[in-house]
Amino acid sequence: MRVVTRAGSALLASVMIGTTPWIAAADDVLATVGAKSFTRAEIEALVKPKLIEIEAQKYEVLREGLDEAIAQELFTLEAAARKITPEQLEEDEIAKKVPVPSDAEIQKLYDDNKEDLQGQTLEQVKPQIVEYLKAEKGQARRLAFIAELKAKYKTVDKLKAPTVEVATAGRPERGGGAKATVTIVEFSDYQCPFCKRGEDAVQKVFETYGDKVRIVFRDYPLPFHERARPAAEAAACANAQGKFWEYNKKLFANQSALGDDNLKQYAKELGLDAAKFDECYAKKPHSAAIDKDLADGVLAGVNGTPAFFINGRAISGAQPFEKFKEIIDEELAAAAAKPAS
């Protein structure tokens, strides 16, 4: 969960209500110390990651408020057309149309999260699982109904998400390549448990959208994860032999075993040329590329892993597949709505 500091809240508030006395032209001097002056452009460059984060927070606040306002107006219009209350409309179209979770769905959710349940049996957690699935289905039905109403009552949404320019930098990729409608640039750390969770959502994205998406992996080994950098170096060596994604999967599946011997063993298991791999791992010819990933990540506002940029739209943390789907579907719809050139 992202927490907005008091200072951040005040800044967001000032931006949203239009009272922004702190805004100056790029070449305006904000301060001087002796003969040294500091322009707005210089300071913005210094704090660019934080500014990107604040802009994303501002968008999320505005998006949430706008979506709720649109939904309320749509429900009001449809309720009036049916001569019922908005509350009754919600009951008829959402609550009554949410299916009861099946035993298979309950079992799957339990199996997928068994590691986090600390030994609790299915019977112990079944009530919570059922409520979770019902809430999830209810939200999905609500979004589907709102989409139906938007089609019925012409709705034009002009709020655009802020984007950050993030290069692919020739890093390993899969999917539809440069022709893909949606490019996802991922900054990740092989020793980060949240990154491992994030890979599940990324895999589902790949399976769901295929060549419509281009998924690019960039390294962001955190300094307090001692084996993250060596793992990144090893993955680059595997990439040199055309087995990056297979090796990438091995690393995330074995986060507790990233020692030098382990990294070499994984290369052998994947059928890589062991001598070439060992030489590459020893000489580390790809260190500059990893350093560039780190530098580019900082400039893009990355301050933790995993971090994703979907056509430049930033999302951070191990987000569920649904969050990716929401943004990807918006980007695909926007691309489809553009007139052919």
C-alpha positions as CSV (number, residue, x, y, z in Angstrom):
1,M,0.0,0.0,0.0
2,R,1.4,3.4,-0.9
3,V,1.4,5.9,1.9
4,V,1.2,9.7,1.2
5,T,3.2,11.8,3.7
6,R,1.7,14.9,5.2
7,A,4.0,17.0,3.0
8,G,2.9,14.9,0.0
9,S,-0.8,15.3,0.9
10,A,-0.4,19.1,1.1
11,L,1.4,19.2,-2.2
12,L,-1.3,17.1,-3.9
13,A,-4.0,19.3,-2.4
14,S,-2.3,22.5,-3.6
15,V,-2.0,21.0,-7.1
16,M,-5.6,19.9,-7.2
17,I,-7.2,23.1,-6.0
18,G,-5.0,25.3,-8.2
19,T,-3.1,27.2,-5.5
20,T,0.5,26.6,-6.8
21,P,2.6,29.6,-5.8
22,W,5.7,27.4,-5.9
23,I,5.6,26.9,-9.7
24,A,8.2,28.7,-11.6
25,A,9.6,28.7,-15.1
26,A,12.4,26.1,-15.8
27,D,15.1,28.8,-15.8
28,D,13.8,30.7,-12.8
29,V,16.2,30.8,-9.9
30,L,14.7,29.2,-6.8
31,A,17.6,29.9,-4.4
32,T,21.1,31.3,-4.2
33,V,24.0,30.4,-1.9
34,G,26.8,32.9,-2.3
35,A,27.5,33.0,-6.0
36,K,25.8,29.7,-6.7
37,S,22.2,29.7,-8.0
38,F,19.7,26.9,-8.2
39,T,17.1,26.9,-11.1
40,R,13.9,25.1,-11.0
41,A,15.1,22.8,-13.8
42,E,18.1,21.7,-11.8
43,I,16.1,20.9,-8.7
44,E,13.4,19.1,-10.7
45,A,16.2,16.9,-12.2
46,L,17.5,16.3,-8.6
47,V,14.1,15.1,-7.3
48,K,12.6,13.7,-10.5
49,P,11.8,10.3,-9.1
50,K,9.8,11.9,-6.2
51,L,8.0,14.2,-8.7
52,I,7.0,11.2,-10.9
53,E,5.6,9.4,-7.8
54,I,3.6,12.5,-6.7
55,E,2.2,12.9,-10.2
56,A,1.1,9.3,-10.2
57,Q,-0.5,9.7,-6.8
58,K,-2.4,12.8,-8.1
59,Y,-3.7,10.8,-11.1
60,E,-4.9,8.0,-8.9
61,V,-6.8,10.4,-6.6
62,L,-8.4,12.1,-9.6
63,R,-9.1,8.8,-11.3
64,E,-10.8,7.3,-8.3
65,G,-12.9,10.5,-7.8
66,L,-13.9,10.7,-11.5
67,D,-14.8,7.0,-11.8
68,E,-17.0,7.3,-8.8
69,A,-18.7,10.5,-10.1
70,I,-19.3,8.9,-13.5
71,A,-20.7,5.7,-11.9
72,Q,-23.1,7.7,-9.7
73,E,-24.4,9.7,-12.6
74,L,-24.9,6.6,-14.8
75,F,-26.7,4.8,-12.0
76,T,-28.9,7.8,-11.5
77,L,-29.8,8.0,-15.1
78,E,-30.6,4.3,-15.4
79,A,-32.6,4.2,-12.2
80,A,-34.7,7.1,-13.4
81,A,-35.3,5.3,-16.7
82,R,-36.5,2.2,-14.8
83,K,-38.4,4.3,-12.2
84,I,-36.5,2.7,-9.3
85,T,-33.9,4.0,-6.9
86,P,-30.2,3.7,-7.6
87,E,-29.9,1.4,-4.6
88,Q,-32.5,-1.0,-6.1
89,L,-30.7,-0.8,-9.4
90,E,-27.5,-1.9,-7.7
91,E,-29.3,-4.8,-6.0
92,D,-31.0,-6.0,-9.2
93,E,-28.0,-5.7,-11.6
94,I,-25.1,-6.5,-9.3
95,A,-25.9,-8.2,-6.0
96,K,-28.5,-10.6,-7.6
97,K,-26.3,-11.4,-10.5
98,V,-23.1,-12.4,-8.7
99,P,-22.7,-16.2,-8.9
100,V,-21.9,-18.2,-5.8
101,P,-18.2,-19.3,-5.9
102,S,-17.8,-22.9,-7.1
103,D,-15.9,-25.5,-5.1
104,A,-13.3,-25.6,-7.8
105,E,-12.7,-21.8,-7.5
106,I,-12.5,-22.0,-3.8
107,Q,-10.0,-24.9,-4.0
108,K,-7.9,-23.1,-6.6
109,L,-7.6,-19.9,-4.5
110,Y,-6.7,-22.0,-1.5
111,D,-4.0,-23.9,-3.4
112,D,-2.6,-20.7,-5.0
113,N,-2.1,-19.1,-1.6
114,K,-1.3,-22.2,0.6
115,E,2.2,-20.9,1.3
116,D,0.8,-17.8,2.9
117,L,-1.8,-19.5,5.0
118,Q,0.6,-20.9,7.6
119,G,-0.7,-24.4,7.6
120,Q,-4.4,-23.5,8.0
121,T,-6.8,-26.0,6.4
122,L,-9.3,-25.3,3.6
123,E,-12.1,-25.7,6.1
124,Q,-10.6,-23.1,8.4
125,V,-10.2,-20.4,5.8
126,K,-13.2,-21.3,3.5
127,P,-15.5,-18.6,4.8
128,Q,-12.9,-15.9,4.2
129,I,-12.2,-17.4,0.7
130,V,-15.9,-17.4,-0.2
131,E,-16.2,-13.7,0.9
132,Y,-13.2,-12.7,-1.0
133,L,-14.4,-14.4,-4.2
134,K,-17.9,-12.9,-3.8
135,A,-16.4,-9.5,-3.4
136,E,-14.1,-10.0,-6.5
137,K,-17.0,-11.3,-8.6
138,G,-19.2,-8.4,-7.3
139,Q,-16.6,-5.9,-8.4
140,A,-16.2,-7.5,-11.8
141,R,-20.0,-7.4,-12.3
142,R,-20.2,-3.8,-11.2
143,L,-17.5,-2.8,-13.7
144,A,-19.2,-4.8,-16.5
145,F,-22.5,-3.1,-15.7
146,I,-20.9,0.4,-15.7
147,A,-19.4,-0.4,-19.1
148,E,-22.9,-1.3,-20.4
149,L,-24.3,2.0,-19.0
150,K,-21.4,3.9,-20.6
151,A,-22.4,2.5,-24.0
152,K,-26.0,3.4,-23.4
153,Y,-25.4,6.9,-22.1
154,K,-22.6,8.4,-24.1
155,T,-19.6,8.9,-21.8
156,V,-16.5,10.7,-22.8
157,D,-13.6,10.3,-20.3
158,K,-10.7,12.7,-21.0
159,L,-8.6,12.1,-18.0
160,K,-5.2,10.7,-19.1
161,A,-2.7,8.9,-17.0
162,P,0.7,10.4,-16.7
163,T,3.4,8.5,-18.5
164,V,7.2,8.2,-18.1
165,E,9.5,7.6,-21.0
166,V,11.4,4.4,-20.3
167,A,13.6,2.8,-22.9
168,T,13.8,-1.0,-23.5
169,A,17.6,-0.5,-23.9
170,G,17.9,-3.8,-25.9
171,R,17.2,-5.9,-22.8
172,P,15.6,-9.4,-23.0
173,E,12.0,-9.3,-24.2
174,R,9.2,-11.6,-25.1
175,G,5.8,-11.2,-26.8
176,G,5.0,-9.2,-29.9
177,G,8.2,-7.3,-30.2
178,A,8.3,-3.6,-31.4
179,K,5.0,-4.1,-33.2
180,A,3.1,-4.9,-30.0
181,T,0.4,-2.4,-29.0
182,V,1.5,-2.5,-25.3
183,T,5.0,-2.5,-24.0
184,I,5.7,-3.4,-20.4
185,V,9.1,-2.6,-19.0
186,E,9.8,-4.4,-15.7
187,F,12.5,-3.5,-13.2
188,S,13.1,-6.4,-10.9
189,D,15.4,-8.0,-8.4
190,Y,16.0,-11.8,-8.3
191,Q,16.2,-11.9,-4.5
192,C,13.1,-9.8,-3.9
193,P,10.1,-12.0,-2.7
194,F,7.6,-9.4,-4.0
195,C,9.2,-9.7,-7.4
196,K,8.7,-13.4,-7.4
197,R,5.0,-12.8,-6.7
198,G,4.9,-10.2,-9.5
199,E,6.1,-12.8,-12.0
200,D,2.9,-14.8,-11.6
201,A,0.9,-11.8,-12.8
202,V,3.4,-11.1,-15.6
203,Q,3.1,-14.7,-16.8
204,K,-0.6,-14.5,-16.8
205,V,-0.4,-11.2,-18.8
206,F,1.8,-13.0,-21.4
207,E,-0.6,-16.0,-21.6
208,T,-3.7,-13.8,-21.9
209,Y,-2.5,-11.2,-24.4
210,G,0.3,-13.0,-26.4
211,D,1.7,-10.9,-29.2
212,K,-0.4,-7.8,-28.2
213,V,2.1,-7.2,-25.5
214,R,5.9,-6.8,-25.4
215,I,7.4,-7.6,-22.0
216,V,10.9,-6.3,-21.3
217,F,13.0,-7.3,-18.3
218,R,15.5,-4.8,-16.8
219,D,17.6,-5.5,-13.7
220,Y,17.3,-3.5,-10.5
221,P,19.3,-5.4,-7.9
222,L,18.7,-3.7,-4.5
223,P,21.9,-3.0,-2.5
224,F,20.7,-5.0,0.5
225,H,20.1,-8.1,-1.5
226,E,23.7,-9.5,-1.7
227,R,22.9,-12.2,-4.3
228,A,20.7,-10.1,-6.5
229,R,23.5,-8.6,-8.5
230,P,25.4,-11.9,-9.1
231,A,22.1,-13.5,-10.2
232,A,21.6,-10.6,-12.6
233,E,25.1,-11.2,-14.0
234,A,24.4,-14.9,-14.4
235,A,21.0,-14.2,-16.1
236,A,22.9,-12.0,-18.6
237,C,25.3,-14.8,-19.3
238,A,22.4,-17.1,-19.9
239,N,20.9,-14.5,-22.2
240,A,24.1,-14.6,-24.3
241,Q,23.4,-18.3,-25.0
242,G,19.7,-17.7,-25.8
243,K,18.2,-19.0,-22.6
244,F,17.4,-15.9,-20.6
245,W,13.7,-16.6,-19.9
246,E,14.4,-20.2,-18.9
247,Y,17.2,-19.0,-16.6
248,N,15.1,-16.1,-15.2
249,K,12.4,-18.6,-14.2
250,K,14.9,-20.8,-12.5
251,L,16.2,-17.9,-10.4
252,F,12.8,-16.8,-9.2
253,A,11.9,-20.4,-8.4
254,N,15.1,-20.8,-6.3
255,Q,15.4,-17.5,-4.5
256,S,16.9,-19.1,-1.4
257,A,19.7,-20.7,-3.4
258,L,21.6,-18.1,-5.4
259,G,25.1,-18.9,-4.5
260,D,27.8,-19.1,-7.2
261,D,27.7,-22.9,-7.4
262,N,23.9,-22.8,-7.6
263,L,24.0,-20.3,-10.5
264,K,26.4,-22.5,-12.4
265,Q,24.3,-25.6,-11.7
266,Y,21.2,-23.9,-13.1
267,A,23.1,-23.2,-16.3
268,K,24.0,-26.9,-16.6
269,E,20.4,-28.0,-16.0
270,L,19.3,-25.8,-18.9
271,G,21.9,-27.3,-21.2
272,L,24.0,-24.2,-21.5
273,D,27.7,-24.5,-22.5
274,A,29.2,-24.7,-19.0
275,A,32.6,-23.4,-19.9
276,K,31.3,-20.4,-21.7
277,F,28.9,-19.6,-18.9
278,D,31.5,-19.9,-16.2
279,E,33.9,-17.7,-18.2
280,C,31.1,-15.1,-18.7
281,Y,30.1,-15.2,-15.1
282,A,33.8,-14.7,-14.0
283,K,34.5,-11.8,-16.3
284,K,31.1,-10.1,-15.9
285,P,31.0,-8.4,-19.4
286,H,27.4,-7.3,-18.8
287,S,28.0,-5.2,-15.7
288,A,27.6,-1.9,-17.7
289,A,24.2,-3.0,-18.9
290,I,23.0,-3.7,-15.4
291,D,24.4,-0.4,-14.2
292,K,22.5,1.3,-17.0
293,D,19.3,-0.5,-15.9
294,L,19.8,0.9,-12.3
295,A,20.5,4.4,-13.6
296,D,17.5,4.4,-15.9
297,G,15.3,3.0,-13.2
298,V,16.2,5.9,-10.8
299,L,15.5,8.5,-13.6
300,A,12.1,6.8,-14.1
301,G,11.2,7.1,-10.5
302,V,11.8,3.5,-9.4
303,N,12.4,3.4,-5.6
304,G,11.6,-0.3,-5.0
305,T,10.9,-3.6,-6.8
306,P,9.1,-4.7,-8.7
307,A,8.3,-1.7,-10.8
308,F,6.4,-1.8,-14.1
309,F,5.8,0.7,-16.8
310,I,2.9,-0.2,-19.1
311,N,3.2,2.1,-22.2
312,G,4.9,4.4,-19.7
313,R,2.2,4.2,-17.1
314,A,3.9,3.3,-13.8
315,I,2.7,0.8,-11.3
316,S,4.8,-0.4,-8.4
317,G,4.8,-3.5,-6.2
318,A,3.5,-7.0,-6.7
319,Q,0.2,-6.0,-8.3
320,P,-2.5,-8.6,-9.1
321,F,-3.2,-9.6,-12.7
322,E,-6.4,-7.5,-12.6
323,K,-4.4,-4.3,-12.2
324,F,-2.3,-5.1,-15.3
325,K,-5.5,-6.1,-17.2
326,E,-7.2,-2.8,-16.4
327,I,-4.4,-0.7,-17.8
328,I,-3.6,-3.0,-20.7
329,D,-7.3,-3.1,-21.8
330,E,-7.4,0.7,-21.6
331,E,-4.3,1.0,-23.7
332,L,-5.6,-1.5,-26.3
333,A,-8.9,0.3,-26.4
334,A,-7.2,3.7,-26.9
335,A,-5.1,2.3,-29.7
336,A,-8.1,0.8,-31.4
337,A,-10.0,4.1,-31.2
338,K,-7.2,6.0,-33.0
339,P,-8.0,6.7,-36.7
340,A,-5.9,4.7,-39.1
341,S,-2.9,6.8,-40.4
